[in-house]
Amino acid sequence: MIYCPVVNMPDYFTRLLRGNMQSSGNLYRSLPIYFDQIPSLKSLVSHSFSSIDPRLRVDFLLNSLGWHGFRNRLTGLFLHYEEHGKFPPHTDPDAVDDILLIEDRLKGHTPGNFSRTFLLGLYLKMSQLHIQKVGLPQGRELLQIDNSIFDLLDKYTGSKLVKLDLFILGIIHMQHFFGKETIREYIRDGASYPYLFEKLNEQQKEMIMSNLLAYGASIGEIDFFHNKMV
């Protein structure tokens, strides 16, 4: 059975990964104000970014590193905290290389100004660190992305999806329930998610809903809790 744990991913950061970071957009342009208004982020920049800019100017860091570079260094800090229980004094731009591999592999299927696939990769990495501490429940296996997912997207997905992370989570579960070849045939024939969901038994429905809710709780996706999921 696939298992998605609830992991501690601060909403003040994941909301940036969920959002539209187009450089001309309101969210990107308001980042210096946003960081100034969130004490935790402001303290984190002060603690770990002083070697890049002693004056700790968010606008300077964005101009110097770009949003992705700034994002990657921040992410490395949260990963370090999850593993060691404290934030490091300096950022490590290489700490997210395995997450970037996932994002780069999926970049043709999602708009470039969103970090939803990066967010999924971060969740998977945080889940691994979480499981190292608490262990897996008996009879469960941690959710993973394998090459069959990439192959399905390359062959059958023509449009770019903003919430590609949710689509991937659904496909991984459907592969688990129906088998990889069967789900490939369903997708090839244009089967919808509601159609596939109705073919599941109650235990399977409970599993996928439980895991989607765990993912939503981890990344701060409140739509899971008050909207109908299709």
C-alpha positions, 0 to 999 in steps of 0.5 A, a space after each residue: 500500500 502506498 503511504 504519504 505521511 504528513 510532514 512539516 513544511 512551513 506554509 509561509 514557504 510552500 505558498 511561494 512554491 504554489 504561487 505564480 512567480 512570473 517576474 512581472 506578477 504581484 507575488 514576485 514583486 511583493 517578495 521583499 515586503 512578504 519576507 519583512 512581514 514574516 518573522 520566521 523568513 526574515 530571521 532565516 535570511 538573517 541567519 543563513 544569507 549574510 555571506 551573500 549580502 551582509 545587508 540582508 536585502 531580499 531584493 538584492 538576493 533576488 537580483 543576484 540569485 534569481 528566484 530559482 536560486 533563492 528558492 533552492 537555497 531556502 529549500 536546502 535550509 529546511 531540508 537541513 533542519 528536517 535532518 539535523 534539527 537546526 538551521 545551518 549558518 550558510 546556504 548550500 546551492 547543491 542541497 536540492 540537486 535531486 529535487 531539481 532533477 525531477 523538476 527538470 524532467 517535468 519542465 515541458 509539462 508545466 508552466 515555468 513560472 510555477 514550482 509545483 513539481 519542485 514542491 512535489 520533489 521537496 515533499 518526497 525528500 522531506 518524506 524520506 527524512 521523516 520516515 528515517 526518523 519514525 519508520 514506515 507503517 507495517 505493510 506500506 511503501 513510501 510514494 515514489 516517482 519512477 520513469 513510467 510516469 515520465 514516459 506517460 506524460 511525454 506520450 499522452 500529455 499535450 497541455 501544460 498543467 499548473 497542478 501537475 503534482 496532483 496529476 502525478 500523485 493520482 497517476 501513481 496511485 492508479 498505476 498501483 491499483 490497475 497496473 502500469 500497462 492497464 493504466 497506460 491503455 486507459 490514459 491512451 483511450 482518454 479515460 477521465 479521473 472520475 471514471 477511474 476513481 469509480 472503478 476503485 473499491 472502497 479501500 482503494 478510494 480511502 487510500 488515495 483520498 487519505 494520501 492526497 489529504 496528507 499531501 495537501 496538509 503538508 504543502 498547505 493546499 487548503 482546496 483539498 479540505 473544502 472543494 470537491 476533488 475531481 
